[in-house]
Amino acid sequence: MAVPDEIKSKTSKPAEKSESSRRLISVDALRGFDMFWIIGADSLVYALNQMSRTKPTEFLANQLDHANWEGFRFYDLIFPLFVFIVGVSLVFSLGKIIARTGRAGALKRIIRRSLLLFALGIFYSGGLTHRWPDIRLMGVLNRIALAYFFTGLFFCFFKPRALAAIGAGLLIGYWALMTFIPFPDVRPTPQTQAIEKESGFTQPGQLNLTGTNLIRGTFIKGVNLANYIDQKYLPGRKYDGTWDPEGILSTLPAIATCLLGVFAGMLLQNQTVDDRRKAVFLLSFGVASVVLGWLWGSQFPVIKKIWTSSYVLVAGGFSAILLGVFYHIVDVWRWQKWCQPFVWMGMNSITLYMTANLIGEFTRPAQRLAGGDVKALLDGHVAEGSGDLMISIIGLLLAFWFARFLYQRKIFLRV
């Protein structure tokens, strides 16, 4: 894959640069900004909060942790933002393939990339080191693979109005399933707890010793239709014991998140709309989506771990706002040099994600450079937590260096 010509400074760009290719800069930069938080920027904020516990640092540290169940924090945006960007990107990539080789070429790319991502997801979850059933089948990369696969197929075969109907159908259909379909109450009774204890099981519900009482419309942690389906039908290891936050049923609204990105990508690709108006449209849609999501959340709560429809709208709205801001700064104002490190990361998002997993985050090699006596010296003579701050900074610098190394050698692996 060749390096896009648009990844250059403003002064080196010809004025007649193609609109469709130029817009990929802001998308790659936003993807890199997302990866910046995924691979360890949160540790930077935690270290700052440890050094000086003030209300601003405590607020930021709180935002860099997931909501326990209901609610929304900045860290709950990281994953859906990536899925949203996948939708934006496939408009450009699949659109070019369809124009060049037809729909068959696009379908080959969709199948090949989806299978690769899904396989990487199983590898990431211990597919080569753990024995079955201690292998997780539905994780972050697996969800991205499924969202990309189905959204890519929809993009190839349906027009925008049909895509909008599919997206709305996924959100409303998921809400209807979660609200109206009855399922057995999985909460353990004293009798089932006693039997499970005698059997040596440590996780409630592992024996499926539930009563015959049917319930519906509950969104309690572990007691909802999505979690029940995972407990009943999802094989392998589940992240939360008897259910998985990237489970079977909640993949449906995740596809809708990717479709929201597709609509944003179509807008950016549309050369009949003025660039500034595109940014305004993204910001306006984002605000409206966030408001609608919170309104829907009064009945269908905003919950990341079951990817509720209200959560899709809130996260999709904030994603559109961020894309609008990045697009306006990077591609309308053409301020591009500042985001170059994020572009490096964005062009190799999957490689960085897998590398961070293999080495135990980039802070691990950083600890070899600034841990031990160096950390103790900083903590003792500068401020408590300054050693962790130094380790975090070095870890992020190593990540940026690695991303730049791959970029310069034209090695790219992203969705």
SETI-805215 format. One record per residue (C-alpha): x, y, z. Coordinates in Angstrom, 2 decimals. Each point is the difference from the previous one (the first is absolute). Layout:
REM SETI-805215
+---------+---------+---------+
:    east :   north :      up :
+---------+---------+---------+
:       X :       Y :       Z :
...
+---------+---------+---------+
This chain:
REM SETI-805215
+---------+---------+---------+
:    east :   north :      up :
+---------+---------+---------+
:    0.00 :    0.00 :    0.00 :
:    1.57 :    3.29 :   -1.02 :
:    0.36 :    2.95 :    2.34 :
:   -2.70 :    2.57 :   -0.83 :
:    1.46 :    3.10 :   -1.62 :
:   -2.20 :    2.13 :    2.22 :
:    2.10 :   -0.77 :    3.08 :
:    2.22 :    3.02 :   -0.60 :
:    0.21 :    3.51 :    1.30 :
:   -2.32 :    2.71 :   -1.21 :
:    2.69 :    1.79 :   -1.95 :
:    0.89 :   -3.09 :   -2.04 :
:   -3.56 :   -0.74 :   -1.13 :
:   -1.17 :    1.01 :   -3.46 :
:   -3.16 :    2.08 :    0.06 :
:   -1.78 :   -2.35 :   -2.32 :
:    0.36 :   -2.95 :    2.37 :
:   -2.86 :   -2.50 :   -0.27 :
:   -2.68 :    0.58 :    2.63 :
:   -0.73 :   -3.67 :    0.61 :
:    3.61 :   -0.94 :    0.75 :
:    0.73 :    3.16 :    2.01 :
:   -2.76 :   -0.75 :    2.48 :
:    1.63 :   -3.21 :    1.09 :
:    2.53 :    2.06 :    1.99 :
:   -2.54 :    1.04 :    2.62 :
:   -1.36 :   -3.53 :    0.18 :
:    3.44 :   -1.51 :    0.56 :
:    0.83 :    2.72 :    2.52 :
:   -3.19 :   -0.64 :    1.96 :
:    0.66 :   -3.75 :   -0.07 :
:    3.48 :    0.69 :    1.33 :
:   -1.41 :    2.27 :    2.71 :
:   -2.26 :   -2.89 :    1.02 :
:    2.95 :   -2.41 :    0.06 :
:    1.95 :    2.50 :    2.12 :
:   -2.44 :   -0.69 :    2.84 :
:   -0.28 :   -3.71 :   -0.66 :
:    3.73 :   -0.67 :    0.29 :
:    0.60 :    1.85 :    3.25 :
:   -0.62 :    3.75 :    0.07 :
:   -2.34 :   -0.58 :    2.94 :
:    3.02 :   -0.93 :    2.14 :
:    1.31 :    3.51 :   -0.60 :
:   -3.10 :    1.51 :    1.59 :
:    0.03 :   -2.49 :    2.88 :
:    3.61 :    0.94 :    0.75 :
:   -0.82 :    3.71 :   -0.06 :
:   -2.89 :   -0.62 :    2.37 :
:    2.30 :   -1.94 :    2.30 :
:    2.49 :    2.87 :    0.04 :
:   -2.57 :    2.68 :    0.71 :
:   -3.51 :   -1.00 :    1.00 :
:   -2.05 :    2.97 :   -1.10 :
:   -3.59 :    0.13 :   -1.17 :
:    1.02 :    0.34 :   -3.69 :
:    2.39 :   -2.99 :    0.12 :
:   -2.51 :   -2.11 :    1.96 :
:   -2.67 :    0.87 :   -2.57 :
:    2.30 :   -1.00 :   -2.88 :
:    1.06 :   -3.22 :    1.73 :
:   -3.65 :   -0.85 :    0.61 :
:   -0.78 :    0.59 :   -3.68 :
:    2.74 :   -2.46 :   -0.96 :
:   -1.75 :   -2.90 :    1.68 :
:   -3.12 :   -1.75 :   -1.28 :
:   -3.35 :    0.63 :    1.62 :
:   -0.74 :   -2.95 :    2.26 :
:   -3.23 :   -0.75 :   -1.87 :
:   -2.41 :    2.79 :   -0.91 :
:    1.38 :    3.36 :   -1.04 :
:    2.62 :    1.36 :   -2.36 :
:    3.57 :    1.19 :    0.46 :
:    2.70 :    0.96 :   -2.49 :
:    1.53 :   -3.48 :    0.21 :
:   -3.35 :   -1.47 :   -1.09 :
:    0.45 :    1.86 :   -3.29 :
:    3.34 :   -1.56 :   -0.99 :
:   -1.29 :   -3.31 :   -1.39 :
:   -3.12 :    1.26 :   -1.84 :
:    2.06 :    2.87 :   -1.44 :
:    2.30 :   -2.57 :   -1.59 :
:   -2.98 :   -1.94 :   -1.42 :
:   -1.45 :    3.29 :   -1.28 :
:    3.30 :    0.80 :   -1.76 :
:   -0.03 :   -3.46 :   -1.58 :
:   -3.30 :    0.97 :   -1.61 :
:    1.42 :    3.32 :   -1.24 :
:    3.07 :   -1.68 :   -1.47 :
:   -1.80 :   -2.77 :   -1.84 :
:   -1.94 :    2.57 :   -2.03 :
:    3.27 :    1.16 :   -1.53 :
:    1.79 :   -3.35 :   -0.23 :
:   -2.89 :   -2.12 :   -1.27 :
:   -1.26 :    2.82 :   -2.19 :
:    3.35 :    0.12 :   -1.81 :
:    0.08 :   -3.78 :   -0.43 :
:   -3.56 :   -0.09 :   -1.36 :
:    0.85 :    2.77 :   -2.47 :
:    3.19 :   -1.77 :   -1.09 :
:   -0.84 :   -3.73 :    0.01 :
:   -3.71 :   -0.23 :    0.75 :
:   -1.97 :   -1.41 :    2.90 :
:    1.74 :   -3.39 :   -0.11 :
:    3.33 :    1.59 :    0.89 :
:   -1.56 :    1.81 :    2.94 :
:   -1.60 :   -3.20 :    1.28 :
:    3.36 :   -1.79 :   -0.11 :
:    1.57 :    2.78 :    2.04 :
:   -2.84 :   -0.07 :    2.54 :
:    0.22 :   -3.76 :    0.50 :
:    3.80 :   -0.07 :    0.12 :
:    0.31 :    2.86 :    2.50 :
:   -2.85 :   -1.22 :    2.19 :
:    1.49 :   -3.48 :    0.28 :
:    3.45 :    1.43 :    0.76 :
:   -1.36 :    2.29 :    2.71 :
:   -2.08 :   -2.77 :    1.56 :
:    3.01 :   -2.32 :    0.04 :
:    2.14 :    2.73 :    1.59 :
:   -2.72 :    0.42 :    2.61 :
:    0.17 :   -3.67 :    0.94 :
:    3.80 :    0.19 :    0.09 :
:   -0.22 :    3.11 :    2.20 :
:   -2.23 :   -1.92 :    2.43 :
:    2.47 :   -2.88 :    0.37 :
:   -0.98 :   -2.14 :   -2.96 :
:    3.54 :   -1.43 :   -0.30 :
:    0.84 :   -0.22 :    3.70 :
:   -3.22 :   -1.09 :    1.72 :
:   -1.97 :   -3.19 :   -0.32 :
:   -3.65 :   -0.14 :   -0.91 :
:   -2.33 :    1.12 :    1.53 :
:    2.28 :    2.62 :    1.59 :
:    0.03 :    2.01 :   -3.25 :
:   -2.14 :    3.07 :   -0.55 :
:   -1.85 :    0.03 :   -3.33 :
:   -1.60 :    3.43 :    0.27 :
:    2.42 :    2.81 :    0.85 :
:    0.82 :    3.50 :   -1.20 :
:    1.64 :   -1.03 :   -3.29 :
:   -2.70 :   -2.62 :   -0.61 :
:   -2.70 :    2.64 :    0.38 :
:    1.83 :    2.34 :   -2.38 :
:    0.30 :   -2.87 :   -2.51 :
:   -3.72 :   -0.77 :    0.16 :
:   -1.00 :    3.67 :   -0.19 :
:    2.28 :    0.52 :   -2.99 :
:   -1.24 :   -3.15 :   -1.72 :
:   -3.71 :    0.74 :    0.19 :
:    0.32 :    3.74 :   -0.53 :
:    2.24 :   -0.60 :   -3.00 :
:   -2.57 :   -2.36 :   -1.51 :
:   -2.80 :    2.49 :    0.60 :
:    2.07 :    2.76 :   -1.61 :
:    0.63 :   -2.12 :   -3.09 :
:   -3.62 :   -1.02 :   -0.57 :
:   -2.20 :    2.82 :    1.32 :
:   -0.51 :    3.68 :   -0.74 :
:    0.07 :    2.71 :    2.70 :
:   -3.73 :   -0.06 :    0.74 :
:    0.05 :   -3.76 :    0.44 :
:    3.10 :    0.30 :    2.20 :
:   -1.82 :    2.53 :    2.18 :
:   -2.94 :   -2.38 :    0.30 :
:    2.34 :   -2.87 :    0.94 :
:    1.71 :    2.13 :    2.64 :
:   -3.30 :    1.12 :    1.50 :
:   -1.28 :   -3.57 :   -0.15 :
:    3.03 :   -1.29 :    1.91 :
:   -0.40 :    2.57 :    2.77 :
:   -3.78 :   -0.29 :    0.33 :
:    0.09 :   -3.78 :   -0.44 :
:    2.65 :   -0.40 :    2.72 :
:   -2.03 :    2.22 :    2.33 :
:   -3.13 :   -2.08 :   -0.71 :
:    1.81 :   -3.28 :    0.64 :
:    1.54 :    1.23 :    3.23 :
:   -3.29 :    1.51 :    1.19 :
:   -2.66 :   -2.51 :   -0.99 :
:    1.57 :   -3.46 :   -0.39 :
:   -0.37 :   -2.06 :    3.22 :
:    2.86 :   -2.08 :    1.37 :
:    0.60 :   -2.11 :    3.14 :
:    1.02 :    1.87 :    3.11 :
:    3.70 :   -0.88 :    0.36 :
:    0.42 :    1.41 :    3.48 :
:    1.01 :   -2.83 :    2.34 :
:   -2.31 :   -1.11 :    2.78 :
:    1.27 :   -1.35 :    3.35 :
:   -0.67 :   -3.52 :   -1.27 :
:    1.98 :    0.42 :   -3.25 :
:    2.84 :    1.69 :    1.87 :
:    0.23 :   -2.98 :    2.36 :
:    0.07 :   -2.48 :   -2.90 :
:    2.65 :    2.00 :   -1.87 :
:    2.11 :    0.23 :    3.16 :
:   -0.15 :   -3.76 :    0.46 :
:    0.99 :   -0.46 :   -3.66 :
:    3.07 :    2.21 :    0.44 :
:   -1.07 :    2.78 :   -2.37 :
:    1.08 :    3.54 :    0.86 :
:   -2.03 :    1.95 :   -2.58 :
:   -3.76 :    0.38 :    0.58 :
:   -2.06 :   -1.59 :   -2.72 :
:    2.71 :   -2.33 :   -1.33 :
:   -2.32 :   -2.97 :    0.44 :
:   -2.93 :    1.94 :   -1.48 :
:   -2.04 :   -0.94 :    3.07 :
:   -2.56 :    2.73 :   -0.51 :
:   -3.66 :   -0.03 :    0.81 :
:   -2.88 :    0.00 :   -2.45 :
:   -0.94 :    3.61 :    0.72 :
:    0.06 :    2.04 :   -3.24 :
:    0.87 :    3.67 :    0.05 :
:    0.33 :    2.67 :   -2.67 :
:    1.05 :    3.60 :   -0.44 :
:    2.74 :   -0.07 :    2.64 :
:    3.41 :    1.54 :   -0.65 :
:    1.68 :   -1.01 :    3.23 :
:    3.64 :   -1.07 :   -0.12 :
:   -0.04 :   -3.72 :   -0.81 :
:   -3.81 :   -0.11 :   -0.08 :
:   -1.08 :    0.99 :   -3.49 :
:   -0.71 :   -1.76 :   -3.28 :
:    3.44 :    0.67 :   -1.52 :
:    1.84 :   -1.43 :    3.02 :
:   -2.38 :   -2.97 :    0.15 :
:    0.63 :   -0.88 :   -3.65 :
:    3.75 :    0.10 :    0.62 :
:   -0.38 :   -2.27 :    3.01 :
:   -2.14 :   -2.42 :   -1.96 :
:    1.56 :   -0.02 :   -3.46 :
:    3.45 :    1.64 :   -0.04 :
:    2.73 :   -2.66 :    0.26 :
:    3.50 :    0.46 :    1.35 :
:    1.19 :    2.41 :    2.65 :
:   -2.17 :    3.01 :    0.74 :
:    1.60 :    3.21 :    1.20 :
:   -2.43 :    0.52 :    2.89 :
:   -0.43 :   -3.58 :    1.14 :
:   -3.35 :   -1.06 :   -1.44 :
:   -0.36 :    2.75 :   -2.62 :
:    2.15 :    2.18 :   -2.24 :
:   -0.11 :    3.77 :   -0.61 :
:    0.72 :   -0.77 :   -3.68 :
:   -2.62 :   -2.73 :   -0.06 :
:   -2.31 :   -1.38 :   -2.66 :
:   -3.10 :    2.17 :    0.13 :
:    1.75 :    3.30 :    0.75 :
:    1.94 :   -0.34 :   -3.26 :
:   -3.16 :    1.14 :   -1.84 :
:    0.09 :    3.61 :    1.28 :
:    3.78 :    0.04 :   -0.48 :
:   -0.66 :   -0.45 :   -3.72 :
:   -2.26 :    3.06 :    0.23 :
:    2.93 :    1.93 :    1.50 :
:    2.07 :   -0.92 :   -3.05 :
:   -2.85 :    1.07 :   -2.27 :
:   -0.02 :    3.43 :    1.64 :
:    3.62 :    0.26 :   -1.09 :
:   -1.01 :   -0.96 :   -3.53 :
:   -2.45 :    2.91 :   -0.16 :
:    2.73 :    2.35 :    1.23 :
:    2.37 :   -1.41 :   -2.64 :
:   -2.59 :    0.53 :   -2.74 :
:   -0.37 :    3.60 :    1.10 :
:    3.75 :    0.58 :   -0.10 :
:    0.21 :   -1.63 :   -3.43 :
:   -2.81 :    2.13 :   -1.44 :
:    1.72 :    2.72 :   -2.05 :
:   -3.27 :    1.90 :   -0.57 :
:   -0.02 :    1.12 :    3.65 :
:    2.27 :    2.83 :    1.12 :
:    2.78 :   -1.08 :    2.36 :
:   -1.04 :    2.32 :    2.82 :
:   -3.61 :   -1.13 :   -0.28 :
:    1.18 :   -3.59 :    0.37 :
:    1.62 :    0.86 :    3.32 :
:   -3.16 :    1.82 :    1.09 :
:   -2.14 :   -3.00 :   -0.99 :
:    2.20 :   -2.36 :    2.00 :
:   -0.08 :    2.22 :    3.07 :
:   -3.77 :    0.56 :   -0.27 :
:   -0.73 :   -3.70 :   -0.47 :
:    2.30 :   -0.80 :    2.90 :
:   -1.78 :    2.32 :    2.40 :
:   -3.43 :   -1.23 :   -1.12 :
:    1.08 :   -3.64 :    0.33 :
:    1.35 :    0.52 :    3.52 :
:   -3.21 :    1.71 :    1.11 :
:   -2.19 :   -2.69 :   -1.57 :
:    2.13 :   -2.72 :    1.57 :
:   -0.35 :    1.42 :    3.50 :
:   -3.76 :    0.43 :   -0.51 :
:   -0.28 :   -3.64 :   -1.11 :
:    2.19 :   -0.90 :    2.95 :
:   -2.82 :    0.90 :    2.40 :
:   -1.64 :   -3.29 :   -1.06 :
:    2.91 :   -1.94 :   -1.57 :
:    2.99 :    1.04 :    2.13 :
:    3.34 :    1.03 :   -1.47 :
:    2.09 :   -3.12 :    0.71 :
:    3.23 :   -0.82 :   -1.82 :
:    0.26 :   -3.63 :    1.16 :
:   -3.20 :   -0.95 :   -1.85 :
:    0.43 :    2.71 :   -2.67 :
:   -3.54 :    1.33 :    0.42 :
:   -1.60 :    1.95 :   -2.84 :
:    0.11 :    3.18 :    2.10 :
:    3.73 :   -0.62 :    0.51 :
:    0.45 :   -0.29 :   -3.78 :
:   -1.57 :    3.43 :   -0.50 :
:    1.97 :    1.67 :    2.80 :
:    3.33 :   -1.53 :   -1.05 :
:   -0.77 :    0.53 :   -3.70 :
:   -0.87 :    3.62 :    0.68 :
:    3.27 :    0.70 :    1.81 :
:    1.87 :   -1.86 :   -2.76 :
:   -1.59 :    2.22 :   -2.64 :
:    0.90 :    3.10 :    2.01 :
:    3.63 :   -1.09 :    0.26 :
:    0.12 :   -0.82 :   -3.72 :
:   -1.50 :    3.41 :   -0.80 :
:    2.62 :    1.75 :    2.15 :
:    2.90 :   -1.99 :   -1.47 :
:   -1.33 :    0.46 :   -3.53 :
:   -0.37 :    3.74 :    0.38 :
:    3.44 :    0.48 :    1.55 :
:    1.94 :   -2.44 :   -2.17 :
:   -1.76 :    0.18 :   -3.37 :
:   -1.82 :    3.32 :   -0.08 :
:    2.52 :    2.20 :    1.81 :
:    2.78 :   -2.31 :   -1.21 :
:    1.82 :   -0.01 :    3.37 :
:    1.65 :   -3.37 :   -0.44 :
:    3.51 :   -0.08 :    1.41 :
:   -1.17 :   -0.26 :    3.62 :
:   -1.91 :   -3.24 :   -0.67 :
:    2.79 :   -1.84 :   -1.83 :
:    0.82 :   -2.26 :    3.01 :
:   -3.67 :   -0.95 :    0.20 :
:    0.04 :   -0.80 :   -3.72 :
:    2.90 :   -2.39 :    0.61 :
:   -2.08 :   -1.77 :    2.62 :
:   -3.17 :    0.09 :   -2.05 :
:    1.70 :   -1.63 :   -2.98 :
:    1.03 :   -2.98 :    2.16 :
:   -2.73 :   -0.27 :    2.59 :
:   -0.32 :   -3.80 :   -0.01 :
:    3.78 :   -0.51 :    0.04 :
:    0.34 :    2.28 :    3.04 :
:   -2.91 :   -1.70 :    1.76 :
:    1.48 :   -3.47 :   -0.51 :
:    3.53 :    1.13 :    0.90 :
:   -1.21 :    1.57 :    3.23 :
:   -1.62 :   -3.31 :    0.90 :
:    3.11 :   -2.04 :   -0.81 :
:    2.37 :    2.15 :    2.05 :
:   -2.45 :    0.77 :    2.80 :
:   -0.64 :    3.66 :   -0.98 :
:    2.77 :    2.42 :   -0.98 :
:    0.50 :    0.91 :    3.65 :
:    1.71 :   -3.35 :    0.57 :
:    3.13 :    0.78 :   -2.07 :
:   -0.20 :    3.53 :    1.40 :
:    0.33 :   -1.44 :    3.50 :
:    3.33 :   -1.52 :   -1.04 :
:    1.21 :    3.52 :   -0.78 :
:   -1.58 :    2.06 :    2.78 :
:   -1.15 :   -2.50 :    2.61 :
:    1.81 :   -1.28 :    3.06 :
:    2.57 :    2.45 :    1.39 :
:   -0.94 :    2.73 :   -2.50 :
:   -3.65 :   -0.15 :    1.04 :
:    0.95 :   -0.04 :    3.69 :
:    2.25 :    3.02 :   -0.51 :
:   -2.74 :    1.99 :   -1.72 :
:   -2.64 :   -0.97 :    2.56 :
:    2.31 :    0.88 :    2.88 :
:    1.52 :    3.25 :   -1.26 :
:   -2.59 :    1.47 :   -2.38 :
:   -3.51 :   -1.11 :    0.99 :
:   -1.88 :   -3.18 :    0.74 :
:   -1.21 :   -1.38 :   -3.31 :
:    2.61 :    1.79 :   -2.13 :
:    1.71 :   -3.35 :   -0.64 :
:   -3.22 :   -1.42 :   -1.47 :
:   -0.40 :    3.18 :   -2.02 :
:    3.46 :   -0.46 :   -1.51 :
:   -0.71 :   -3.65 :   -0.80 :
:   -3.27 :    0.96 :   -1.68 :
:    1.67 :    2.73 :   -2.08 :
:    2.80 :   -2.33 :   -1.12 :
:   -2.55 :   -2.73 :   -0.84 :
:   -1.99 :    2.38 :   -2.21 :
:    3.19 :    1.24 :   -1.68 :
:    0.95 :   -3.60 :   -0.75 :
:   -3.45 :   -0.58 :   -1.50 :
:    0.31 :    3.10 :   -2.20 :
:    3.51 :   -1.03 :   -1.06 :
:   -1.20 :   -3.50 :   -0.94 :
:   -2.94 :    1.44 :   -1.95 :
:    2.34 :    2.36 :   -1.86 :
:    2.41 :   -2.87 :   -0.71 :
:   -2.81 :   -2.01 :   -1.63 :
:   -1.31 :    3.03 :   -1.86 :
:    3.36 :    0.85 :   -1.53 :
:    0.37 :   -3.58 :   -1.24 :
:   -3.53 :   -0.01 :   -1.46 :
:   -1.17 :   -2.81 :    2.30 :
:   -3.70 :    0.54 :    0.67 :
:   -2.65 :   -2.09 :    1.76 :
:   -3.26 :    1.76 :    0.76 :
:   -3.71 :   -0.44 :   -0.70 :
+---------+---------+---------+
